[in-house]
């Protein structure tokens, strides 16, 4: 299993529960926890694309999803999107 991948996460704004359109990096906390617990390093990049979640490793896009599909809060262990990203990072690195 590869270790210490530099994982670049591009995330776009989405409409939150209050109806406000904004970038909300706290929604990525579970993903960060999961990647760091597996010895990867995560970097945030704001995107202008609505509801975008794009994961890039070594200049290659390895995963794409919608920001709103991520579980809010938690450690990422039970979130199927976070698990899919971890698998893509480990296999695509």
MMTF fields as JSON, N, C-alpha, C and O atoms, coordinates in Angstrom:
{
  "mmtfVersion": "1.0.0",
  "mmtfProducer": "UNKNOWN",
  "numBonds": 371,
  "numAtoms": 372,
  "numGroups": 93,
  "numChains": 1,
  "numModels": 1,
  "chainsPerModel": [1],
  "groupsPerChain": [93],
  "chainIdList": ["A"],
  "bondAtomList": [4, 2, 8, 6, 12, 10, 16, 14, 20, 18, 24, 22, 28, 26, 32, 30, 36, 34, 40, 38, 44, 42, 48, 46, 52, 50, 56, 54, 60, 58, 64, 62, 68, 66, 72, 70, 76, 74, 80, 78, 84, 82, 88, 86, 92, 90, 96, 94, 100, 98, 104, 102, 108, 106, 112, 110, 116, 114, 120, 118, 124, 122, 128, 126, 132, 130, 136, 134, 140, 138, 144, 142, 148, 146, 152, 150, 156, 154, 160, 158, 164, 162, 168, 166, 172, 170, 176, 174, 180, 178, 184, 182, 188, 186, 192, 190, 196, 194, 200, 198, 204, 202, 208, 206, 212, 210, 216, 214, 220, 218, 224, 222, 228, 226, 232, 230, 236, 234, 240, 238, 244, 242, 248, 246, 252, 250, 256, 254, 260, 258, 264, 262, 268, 266, 272, 270, 276, 274, 280, 278, 284, 282, 288, 286, 292, 290, 296, 294, 300, 298, 304, 302, 308, 306, 312, 310, 316, 314, 320, 318, 324, 322, 328, 326, 332, 330, 336, 334, 340, 338, 344, 342, 348, 346, 352, 350, 356, 354, 360, 358, 364, 362, 368, 366],
  "bondOrderList": [1, 1, 1, 1, 1, 1, 1, 1, 1, 1, 1, 1, 1, 1, 1, 1, 1, 1, 1, 1, 1, 1, 1, 1, 1, 1, 1, 1, 1, 1, 1, 1, 1, 1, 1, 1, 1, 1, 1, 1, 1, 1, 1, 1, 1, 1, 1, 1, 1, 1, 1, 1, 1, 1, 1, 1, 1, 1, 1, 1, 1, 1, 1, 1, 1, 1, 1, 1, 1, 1, 1, 1, 1, 1, 1, 1, 1, 1, 1, 1, 1, 1, 1, 1, 1, 1, 1, 1, 1, 1, 1, 1],
  "groupList": [{"groupName": "UNK", "atomNameList": ["N", "CA", "C", "O"], "elementList": ["N", "C", "C", "O"], "formalChargeList": [0, 0, 0, 0], "bondAtomList": [1, 0, 2, 1, 3, 2], "bondOrderList": [1, 1, 2], "singleLetterCode": "X", "chemCompType": "L-PEPTIDE LINKING"}],
  "groupTypeList": [0, 0, 0, 0, 0, 0, 0, 0, 0, 0, 0, 0, 0, 0, 0, 0, 0, 0, 0, 0, 0, 0, 0, 0, 0, 0, 0, 0, 0, 0, 0, 0, 0, 0, 0, 0, 0, 0, 0, 0, 0, 0, 0, 0, 0, 0, 0, 0, 0, 0, 0, 0, 0, 0, 0, 0, 0, 0, 0, 0, 0, 0, 0, 0, 0, 0, 0, 0, 0, 0, 0, 0, 0, 0, 0, 0, 0, 0, 0, 0, 0, 0, 0, 0, 0, 0, 0, 0, 0, 0, 0, 0, 0],
  "groupIdList": [1, 2, 3, 4, 5, 6, 7, 8, 9, 10, 11, 12, 13, 14, 15, 16, 17, 18, 19, 20, 21, 22, 23, 24, 25, 26, 27, 28, 29, 30, 31, 32, 33, 34, 35, 36, 37, 38, 39, 40, 41, 42, 43, 44, 45, 46, 47, 48, 49, 50, 51, 52, 53, 54, 55, 56, 57, 58, 59, 60, 61, 62, 63, 64, 65, 66, 67, 68, 69, 70, 71, 72, 73, 74, 75, 76, 77, 78, 79, 80, 81, 82, 83, 84, 85, 86, 87, 88, 89, 90, 91, 92, 93],
  "secStructList": [7, 7, 7, 1, 7, 3, 3, 3, 3, 3, 3, 3, 7, 3, 3, 7, 6, 6, 1, 7, 3, 3, 7, 7, 4, 4, 4, 4, 2, 2, 2, 2, 2, 2, 2, 2, 2, 6, 6, 7, 3, 3, 3, 3, 3, 3, 3, 1, 1, 6, 6, 3, 3, 3, 3, 3, 3, 6, 6, 3, 3, 3, 3, 3, 3, 3, 4, 4, 4, 1, 7, 1, 1, 1, 7, 1, 1, 1, 7, 2, 2, 2, 2, 2, 2, 2, 2, 2, 2, 2, 2, 2, 7],
  "xCoordList": [0.851, 0.0, 0.892, 1.825, 0.621, 1.438, 1.246, 0.171, 2.297, 2.211, 2.557, 3.293, 2.013, 2.322, 2.044, 2.852, 0.907, 0.487, 0.062, -0.51, 0.334, -0.146, -1.473, -1.504, -2.555, -3.902, -4.468, -4.606, -4.796, -5.348, -6.847, -7.3, -7.603, -9.056, -9.598, -9.442, -10.231, -10.852, -12.337, -13.025, -12.814, -14.203, -14.917, -14.375, -16.134, -16.914, -17.948, -18.175, -18.567, -19.601, -20.871, -21.125, -21.637, -22.931, -23.893, -23.476, -25.16, -26.177, -26.287, -26.604, -26.027, -26.067, -27.496, -28.435, -27.658, -28.992, -29.718, -30.932, -28.994, -29.613, -29.937, -30.419, -29.669, -29.957, -28.888, -29.107, -27.714, -26.628, -25.671, -25.281, -25.302, -24.334, -22.946, -22.619, -22.126, -20.779, -19.875, -20.339, -18.576, -17.591, -17.622, -17.61, -17.661, -17.719, -16.704, -17.05, -15.446, -14.421, -14.638, -14.068, -15.442, -15.669, -16.368, -16.309, -17.021, -17.659, -16.601, -16.913, -15.361, -14.266, -13.486, -12.492, -13.933, -13.21, -13.058, -11.982, -14.114, -14.044, -13.064, -12.331, -13.052, -12.113, -10.684, -9.809, -10.455, -9.109, -8.665, -7.541, -9.538, -9.2, -8.855, -7.884, -9.634, -9.408, -8.091, -7.315, -7.844, -6.61, -5.384, -4.384, -5.456, -4.311, -4.063, -2.913, -5.114, -4.929, -4.295, -3.815, -4.294, -3.653, -2.368, -1.914, -1.794, -0.489, -0.473, 0.584, -1.622, -1.664, -1.787, -2.236, -1.387, -1.454, -2.502, -2.507, -3.386, -4.484, -4.346, -4.016, -4.604, -4.548, -5.885, -6.42, -6.422, -7.703, -7.48, -6.528, -8.374, -8.374, -9.828, -10.621, -10.17, -11.53, -11.727, -10.832, -12.901, -13.276, -14.524, -15.276, -14.735, -15.954, -17.091, -18.215, -16.803, -17.82, -18.764, -18.331, -20.032, -21.059, -21.057, -21.13, -20.971, -21.097, -20.016, -20.214, -18.883, -17.819, -16.956, -16.637, -16.586, -15.573, -14.696, -15.126, -13.488, -12.569, -11.26, -10.687, -10.792, -9.583, -8.48, -8.666, -7.325, -6.198, -4.958, -4.616, -4.3, -3.045, -2.035, -2.318, -0.866, 0.186, -0.31, 0.056, -1.138, -1.635, -2.74, -3.203, -3.17, -4.219, -5.473, -5.409, -6.603, -7.878, -8.196, -8.268, -8.387, -8.647, -10.071, -10.516, -10.793, -12.155, -12.917, -12.347, -14.222, -15.1, -16.451, -16.971, -17.009, -18.323, -18.928, -18.364, -20.07, -20.716, -20.4, -20.441, -20.088, -19.789, -20.91, -20.651, -22.143, -23.278, -23.466, -24.231, -22.782, -22.891, -22.026, -22.234, -21.054, -20.211, -21.016, -21.843, -20.768, -21.383, -20.809, -19.616, -21.661, -21.195, -20.716, -21.436, -19.496, -18.908, -18.434, -18.526, -17.941, -17.474, -16.015, -15.322, -15.575, -14.169, -13.94, -12.811, -14.999, -14.881, -14.905, -15.011, -14.809, -14.753, -16.028, -15.959, -17.182, -18.454, -19.02, -20.064, -18.349, -18.817, -18.366, -17.165, -19.312, -18.918, -18.137, -17.301, -18.4, -17.649, -16.193, -15.269, -15.996, -14.63, -13.887, -12.704, -14.566, -13.937, -13.555, -12.496, -14.43, -14.132, -12.935, -12.118, -12.831, -11.694, -10.406, -9.392, -10.447, -9.258, -8.81, -7.619, -9.748, -9.408, -8.793, -7.803, -9.391, -8.865, -7.47, -6.619, -7.222, -5.896, -4.888, -3.802, -5.241, -4.306, -4.017, -2.887, -5.022, -4.827, -4.274, -3.583, -4.584, -4.179, -2.841, -2.31, -2.295, -1.053, 0.14, 1.266],
  "yCoordList": [-1.181, 0.0, 1.238, 1.325, 2.185, 3.403, 4.234, 4.256, 4.901, 5.759, 7.19, 7.451, 8.093, 9.51, 10.108, 10.87, 9.764, 10.403, 11.834, 12.102, 12.737, 14.11, 14.157, 14.083, 14.28, 14.21, 15.626, 16.304, 16.068, 17.402, 17.27, 16.609, 17.913, 17.838, 19.192, 20.202, 19.191, 20.397, 20.328, 19.368, 21.35, 21.322, 22.621, 23.716, 22.46, 23.616, 24.001, 23.266, 25.146, 25.584, 24.745, 24.191, 24.667, 23.999, 24.722, 25.508, 24.46, 25.097, 24.34, 23.15, 25.024, 24.363, 24.304, 24.715, 23.796, 23.616, 24.928, 24.929, 26.052, 27.366, 28.032, 29.164, 27.323, 27.866, 28.789, 29.479, 28.81, 29.665, 28.882, 27.76, 29.478, 28.878, 29.308, 30.495, 28.329, 28.668, 27.439, 26.299, 27.706, 26.647, 26.251, 27.114, 24.978, 24.512, 23.388, 22.212, 23.748, 22.719, 21.79, 20.7, 22.191, 21.315, 20.022, 19.031, 20.022, 18.806, 17.761, 16.581, 18.21, 17.329, 16.768, 16.066, 17.074, 16.643, 15.126, 14.635, 14.382, 12.924, 12.372, 11.425, 12.969, 12.541, 12.804, 11.951, 13.99, 14.329, 13.329, 12.829, 13.041, 12.108, 10.731, 10.11, 10.261, 8.943, 8.896, 7.95, 9.921, 9.943, 10.06, 9.376, 10.918, 11.091, 9.838, 9.523, 9.127, 7.892, 6.799, 5.794, 6.999, 6.076, 6.67, 6.261, 7.64, 8.248, 9.089, 9.275, 9.595, 10.477, 11.927, 12.195, 12.844, 14.271, 14.9, 14.641, 15.721, 16.281, 17.795, 18.477, 18.307, 19.74, 20.175, 19.519, 21.286, 21.824, 22.829, 23.608, 22.803, 23.799, 24.156, 23.293, 25.422, 25.856, 25.84, 26.201, 25.42, 25.387, 26.246, 26.459, 26.726, 27.505, 26.613, 27.081, 25.336, 24.407, 23.988, 23.478, 24.203, 23.936, 22.475, 21.57, 22.253, 20.933, 19.947, 18.736, 20.446, 19.581, 19.018, 19.712, 17.763, 17.132, 16.318, 15.298, 16.77, 16.14, 15.854, 16.748, 14.617, 14.197, 13.913, 13.142, 14.558, 14.448, 13.976, 14.509, 12.963, 12.456, 12.387, 11.826, 12.959, 12.979, 13.533, 13.028, 14.565, 15.21, 14.457, 14.901, 13.333, 12.516, 12.55, 12.357, 12.793, 12.735, 11.27, 10.457, 10.941, 9.547, 9.322, 8.179, 10.411, 10.259, 11.553, 12.643, 11.415, 12.576, 12.236, 11.137, 13.182, 12.994, 14.363, 15.391, 14.363, 15.611, 15.873, 14.961, 17.112, 17.494, 17.082, 16.59, 17.285, 17.02, 15.536, 15.179, 14.666, 13.222, 12.771, 11.687, 13.601, 13.261, 13.343, 14.239, 12.396, 12.487, 13.712, 13.993, 14.435, 15.609, 15.159, 14.477, 15.548, 15.184, 13.736, 13.086, 13.233, 11.858, 11.724, 12.706, 10.469, 10.192, 9.595, 9.242, 9.479, 8.965, 7.45, 6.91, 6.758, 5.294, 4.66, 3.63, 5.255, 4.678, 5.353, 4.943, 6.37, 7.111, 6.39, 6.276, 5.9, 5.171, 6.024, 5.498, 7.312, 8.193, 8.298, 8.191, 8.506, 8.578, 7.27, 7.279, 6.155, 4.851, 4.679, 4.138, 5.145, 5.085, 5.939, 5.548, 7.105, 7.989, 7.343, 7.35, 6.789, 6.132, 4.984, 4.833, 4.197, 3.094, 3.625, 3.085, 4.685, 5.278, 5.841, 5.706, 6.472, 7.03, 5.892, 5.962, 4.857, 3.734, 2.994, 2.559, 2.843, 2.104, 2.979, 2.493, 4.267, 5.152, 5.817, 6.444, 5.695, 6.388, 5.764, 6.221],
  "zCoordList": [0.0, 0.0, 0.0, 0.799, -0.876, -0.914, 0.349, 0.948, 0.728, 1.902, 1.53, 0.579, 2.296, 2.177, 0.808, 0.278, 0.244, -1.003, -0.7, 0.357, -1.605, -1.497, -2.264, -3.493, -1.511, -2.071, -2.149, -1.131, -3.37, -3.583, -3.805, -4.74, -2.927, -2.99, -3.441, -2.753, -4.599, -5.152, -4.8, -5.146, -4.114, -3.668, -4.017, -3.873, -4.474, -4.881, -3.835, -2.874, -4.024, -3.088, -3.26, -4.33, -2.218, -2.278, -1.356, -0.506, -1.522, -0.696, 0.611, 0.619, 1.721, 3.024, 3.562, 2.881, 4.772, 5.353, 5.606, 5.806, 5.6, 5.783, 4.457, 4.425, 3.353, 2.034, 1.493, 0.498, 2.149, 1.7, 0.808, 1.133, -0.307, -1.212, -0.765, -0.782, -0.361, 0.095, 0.102, 0.06, 0.156, 0.33, 1.803, 2.681, 2.069, 3.454, 3.66, 3.552, 3.958, 4.098, 5.292, 5.325, 6.267, 7.418, 7.007, 7.734, 5.864, 5.372, 4.966, 4.809, 4.803, 4.415, 5.611, 5.426, 6.832, 8.032, 8.121, 8.462, 7.819, 7.871, 6.862, 7.148, 5.675, 4.636, 5.081, 4.932, 5.628, 6.114, 7.189, 7.146, 8.139, 9.217, 8.655, 9.086, 7.709, 7.125, 6.345, 6.483, 5.528, 4.745, 5.644, 5.424, 6.65, 7.542, 8.383, 8.688, 8.759, 9.522, 8.667, 9.191, 7.356, 6.428, 5.837, 4.769, 6.551, 6.223, 4.946, 4.345, 4.531, 3.367, 3.837, 4.952, 2.98, 3.273, 2.358, 1.154, 2.915, 2.133, 2.022, 2.992, 0.82, 0.556, -0.032, -0.926, 0.474, -0.001, -1.117, -1.085, -2.113, -3.182, -3.479, -3.855, -3.31, -3.636, -5.15, -5.914, -5.556, -6.966, -7.141, -6.189, -8.326, -8.582, -9.077, -9.257, -9.295, -9.797, -8.68, -7.646, -8.891, -7.889, -7.455, -8.286, -6.144, -5.522, -5.963, -5.868, -6.442, -6.955, -5.834, -4.869, -5.978, -5.149, -6.094, -6.634, -6.282, -7.235, -6.501, -5.879, -6.574, -5.869, -6.889, -7.831, -6.679, -7.601, -6.836, -5.78, -7.398, -6.847, -7.991, -9.049, -7.766, -8.799, -10.127, -11.188, -10.075, -11.288, -12.006, -13.057, -11.463, -12.076, -11.218, -10.003, -11.848, -11.125, -10.85, -11.772, -9.573, -9.214, -8.715, -8.604, -8.412, -7.889, -8.094, -8.048, -8.324, -8.464, -7.85, -8.039, -7.12, -6.487, -6.212, -6.587, -5.558, -5.149, -3.675, -2.85, -3.361, -1.976, -1.023, 0.076, -1.448, -0.556, -0.263, 0.634, -1.004, -0.759, 0.416, 0.962, 0.806, 1.948, 3.236, 3.407, 4.143, 5.463, 6.159, 6.052, 6.868, 7.6, 8.974, 9.704, 9.315, 10.598, 10.561, 9.52, 11.651, 11.709, 11.308, 11.04, 11.279, 10.992, 9.612, 9.271, 8.812, 7.459, 7.357, 6.256, 8.473, 8.466, 7.907, 7.236, 8.173, 7.734, 6.487, 5.979, 5.999, 4.828, 3.555, 3.309, 2.742, 1.531, 0.524, -0.21, 0.486, -0.42, 0.053, -0.752, 1.346, 1.886, 1.661, 1.323, 1.844, 1.616, 0.145, -0.172, -0.747, -2.175, -2.543, -3.377, -1.921, -2.175, -1.672, -2.368, -0.469, 0.076, -0.84, -1.111, -1.303, -2.206, -3.509, -4.003, -4.056, -5.303, -5.107, -5.986, -3.959, -3.665, -3.55, -4.124, -2.818, -2.61, -3.903, -4.125, -4.76, -6.003, -7.125, -8.021, -7.066, -8.153, -7.943, -8.86, -6.772, -6.404, -7.066, -6.867]
}
